[in-house]
Amino acid sequence: MILVTAANGNQGRLLVPQLLAVGSEVRAIVRSEASADALHMAGVEDVLVGDLADPEVIGRAVRGVERIYHVGPTLSPSERASGFALIGAARAEGVEHFVMSSVLHAIITDLVQHEVKRDVEEHLLSSGLEFTILQPTNYMLAHRLKPAVERGVFELSWSLERRQSLVALQDVTSVAATVLVEGQRHYGASYELASPGRYTAHDLAAIIASVLDRPVRAREIDADTFADRVLDDTDPNVAAYKLRAMRAISARYTSNDFVGNPNVLTWLLGRAPTSFEEWVRAELEPPAA
């Protein structure tokens, strides 16, 4: 059995169907009944609703599990503690393979979410468990296209001149499925996952414009403006933590490029990774009749 955490999140929604398609038995853990209903509809029979910050929930989640795919609650104050606790429970249960979704360049300590994932990586490396760590760069996310489609503006909350690497979520989850199914071949590996290309905001805006066949310009917005659009936490402490993290991201990406190398992803996929232009076309162009 494979335990998938955050199973109705960005990765989980794509990964779970791939695992089911090859006959893997999946246990999903989610935080809401609505997410549980979505997974039941997708064909997952074993769905656990709960918070990984709760030791009882973790104990139930790992019982009888051979493999784990762990996606931590990014920008959550509980991410480090819940990661440590899940690793400890996996070790106690005798889990065969713990696969962790981390982040590209987790060693960067001035980014809150990197520092946390780095600590969880270190804890996993010291646990005695067989592990694989996936380190994806920034995801290609559909909500980033919305201002370009609606207002002809591509927005980033950091310098428009800095370069970044990107990766398609489908490529990341394809790798995750391969690693989970193949198992031993990937023990002890840390895989950097980035698609080809190192893009400024102007480069990305130009690609979107070419797909839409109309002008799209790049615009820099501040971290607080961006946070106001995407953060909906009612807990003021959680909201403050996330805002601090997003301000740190803006500061880091304004002073440094954030780039990776596509070789490992290409090897793992056995094909060329999805380019940003291919992804934009798939998101914005209507399917062929």
C-alpha atoms as one frame of an Amber mdcrd trajectory, in Angstrom:
protein
   0.000   0.000   0.000   1.136   3.547  -0.801   0.238   6.432   1.509  -0.122
   9.775  -0.292  -0.297  12.869   1.887  -2.009  16.064   0.658  -3.677  13.671
  -1.746  -6.115  16.212  -3.186  -3.523  18.948  -3.615  -1.656  20.091  -6.708
   0.411  16.928  -6.913  -2.012  14.458  -5.375  -4.795  15.108  -7.879  -2.421
  14.099 -10.676  -0.440  11.386  -8.890  -3.241   9.305  -7.395  -4.886   8.426
 -10.749  -1.500   7.356 -12.115  -0.953   5.012  -9.185  -4.453   3.565  -9.458
  -3.973   3.041 -13.202  -1.054   0.662 -12.602  -2.922  -1.252  -9.903  -1.299
   0.266  -6.826  -3.285   0.217  -3.605  -3.519   3.779  -2.331  -4.334   5.263
   1.044  -4.968   9.003   0.830  -4.835  11.496   3.650  -6.603  14.853   3.303
  -7.792  17.594   5.624 -11.422  17.990   4.582 -14.474  15.910   3.800 -14.789
  17.703   0.456 -11.317  16.475  -0.518 -12.207  12.988   0.692 -15.323  13.000
  -1.500 -13.228  14.020  -4.524 -10.825  11.135  -3.931 -13.619   8.623  -3.475
 -15.011   9.816  -6.799 -11.551   9.250  -8.326 -11.606   5.623  -7.158  -9.687
   5.739  -3.875 -11.369   3.516  -1.309  -9.053   4.168   1.649  -9.252   7.873
   2.517  -8.318   9.303   5.903  -9.435  12.788   6.919  -7.199  14.428   9.470
  -4.282  16.709  10.243  -0.723  15.363  10.131   0.004  17.573  13.115  -2.039
  15.035  15.137   0.048  11.998  16.254  -3.062   9.795  16.328  -3.807  10.639
  12.702  -0.218   9.877  11.715  -0.379   6.533  13.493  -3.536   5.562  11.614
  -2.123   6.816   8.319   1.057   4.707   8.346  -0.470   1.483   9.680   0.116
  -1.297   7.155   1.783   0.996   4.613   4.836  -0.111   2.595   5.568   3.153
   0.760   4.893   6.823   1.463   4.744   9.866  -0.794   4.911  12.895   1.455
   3.970  16.388   0.318   4.358  18.686   3.281   1.908  21.552   3.963   3.973
  24.309   2.319   3.963  27.643   4.134   2.408  26.016   7.187   3.923  26.547
  10.650   3.399  22.817  11.305   5.332  21.556   8.255   8.596  20.766  10.041
   7.025  19.056  13.053   4.580  17.007  11.005   7.363  15.917   8.643   9.520
  14.794  11.545   6.595  12.959  13.132   5.632  11.171   9.916   9.213  10.009
   9.381   9.352   8.719  12.944   6.077   6.857  12.559   7.225   5.397   9.220
  10.375   4.088  10.838   8.436   2.545  13.709   6.030   0.897  11.255   8.851
  -0.500   9.127   7.929   1.391   5.960  10.018   0.178   3.023  10.389   3.410
   1.065   9.762   7.031   2.008   9.544   9.427  -0.943   9.589  13.104  -0.060
   8.524  16.051  -2.190  10.982  18.780  -1.301  12.119  21.825  -3.268  14.956
  22.792  -5.584  17.955  24.124  -3.655  16.604  23.351  -0.199  19.950  24.524
   1.213  18.901  28.169   0.735  18.379  29.270   4.319  16.866  32.718   3.752
  13.669  31.154   2.378  11.321  29.899   5.073   9.870  27.000   3.104  13.347
  25.908   1.942  14.752  25.936   5.453  11.887  23.749   6.684  12.194  21.261
   3.830  15.952  21.153   4.280  15.446  20.194   7.923  12.941  17.477   6.994
  15.348  16.168   4.335  18.108  15.970   6.933  15.809  14.168   9.352  14.878
  11.668   6.647  18.527  11.062   5.733  19.262  10.333   9.393  16.235   8.085
   9.944  17.598   4.815   8.580  14.664   4.596   6.155  15.147   3.907   2.467
  14.350   7.232   0.850  14.061   9.187  -2.360  13.880  12.979  -2.351  12.337
  14.900  -5.239  13.450  18.520  -5.558  11.206  20.318  -8.079  11.706  23.921
  -9.074   8.831  26.404  -9.353   5.658  24.845 -10.742   3.843  25.942 -13.853
   0.528  26.907 -12.257  -2.671  27.845 -14.060  -3.577  30.698 -11.710  -0.432
  32.530 -12.867  -1.961  32.762 -16.359  -5.214  34.376 -15.266  -4.051  38.038
 -15.253  -2.455  37.536 -18.668  -5.672  36.172 -20.130  -7.972  38.674 -18.451
  -5.857  41.862 -18.470  -2.873  41.209 -20.740  -0.453  41.315 -17.804   1.890
  38.622 -16.480   2.675  39.387 -12.843   5.487  38.321 -10.541   6.242  39.551
  -7.039   9.991  39.876  -7.690  12.393  41.405 -10.207  11.277  40.988 -13.808
  14.910  40.594 -14.891  15.792  37.591 -12.730  15.740  34.149 -14.323  13.875
  31.110 -13.037  13.490  27.486 -14.038  10.030  25.936 -14.135   8.553  22.442
 -14.161   5.163  21.019 -15.108   3.277  19.325 -12.288   2.403  16.434 -14.608
   6.114  15.764 -15.127   6.769  15.837 -11.381   3.962  13.408 -10.641   5.029
  11.125 -13.485   8.440  10.909 -11.825   6.842  10.354  -8.425   4.738   7.481
  -9.773   7.800   5.898 -11.388   9.857   6.191  -8.212   7.092   4.728  -6.047
   6.397   1.808  -8.378  10.024   0.969  -9.203  11.154   1.375  -5.605  14.615
  -0.039  -4.972  16.153   1.407  -8.135  15.673   4.859  -6.634  16.723   4.218
  -3.026  19.086   6.853  -1.655  18.549   9.305  -4.525  17.861  13.030  -4.479
  16.516  14.181  -7.834  16.555  17.779  -9.068  13.509  18.333 -11.287  13.584
  21.244 -13.724  12.464  21.654 -17.305  14.705  23.277 -19.923  14.763  27.049
 -20.041  15.765  29.886 -17.745  13.139  32.570 -18.022  12.816  36.199 -17.040
   9.303  37.511 -16.533   9.598  39.183 -19.923  10.418  35.823 -21.537   7.378
  34.197 -19.942   5.092  37.074 -20.939   6.327  36.817 -24.536   5.573  33.084
 -24.656   2.064  33.606 -23.283   1.521  36.417 -25.787   2.550  34.180 -28.668
   0.015  31.554 -27.608  -2.778  34.080 -27.081  -1.770  35.988 -30.225  -2.150
  39.301 -28.446   0.147  41.528 -26.352   1.051  40.507 -22.804   3.406  42.622
 -20.727   5.295  41.711 -17.564   4.605  43.656 -14.379   6.196  43.466 -10.951
   3.898  43.546  -7.943   4.939  43.568  -4.300   4.723  40.531  -2.070   1.933
  41.963   0.071  -0.267  42.592  -2.970   0.300  39.065  -4.194  -0.327  37.645
  -0.723  -3.630  39.511  -0.470  -4.803  37.705  -3.595  -3.858  34.169  -2.625
  -3.928  33.925   1.167  -7.263  33.166   2.791  -6.232  31.984   6.257  -8.496
  32.982   9.090  -5.803  32.236  11.688  -3.772  35.468  11.961  -0.648  33.599
  13.102  -0.716  31.342  10.037  -1.390  34.311   7.766   1.543  36.223   9.280
   3.840  33.203   8.815   2.858  32.861   5.154   3.258  36.570   4.505   6.760
  36.511   6.001   7.623  33.554   3.760   6.294  35.282   0.650   8.210  38.459
   1.423  11.370  36.368   1.741  10.688  34.753  -1.640  10.314  38.155  -3.277
  13.533  39.425  -1.707  15.524  36.330  -2.678  14.258  36.168  -6.253  14.892
  39.895  -6.691  18.553  39.523  -5.760  19.274  36.058  -7.231  18.284  33.823
 -10.138  16.554  30.539  -9.212  17.574  28.001 -11.836  18.136  24.270 -12.180
  19.266  21.722 -14.760  16.915  19.548 -16.874  19.179  16.510 -17.327  17.885
  14.457 -14.395  14.230  15.094 -15.205  14.839  14.169 -18.848  16.448  10.880
 -17.798  13.698  10.013 -15.337  10.901  10.749 -17.813  12.607   9.018 -20.734
  11.549  11.972 -22.896  11.935  15.716 -23.152  10.258  17.479 -20.215   7.246
  19.668 -20.899   8.356  23.123 -21.985   6.661  26.272 -20.722   5.257  26.959
 -24.191   3.842  23.426 -24.465   2.236  23.781 -21.059   0.728  27.192 -21.856
  -0.735  25.859 -25.117  -2.249  22.887 -23.289  -3.794  25.226 -20.714  -5.073
  27.946 -23.028  -5.758  26.478 -26.429  -9.063  24.647 -26.944  -8.714  20.906
 -27.640  -8.785  19.845 -31.263 -12.205  18.758 -32.485
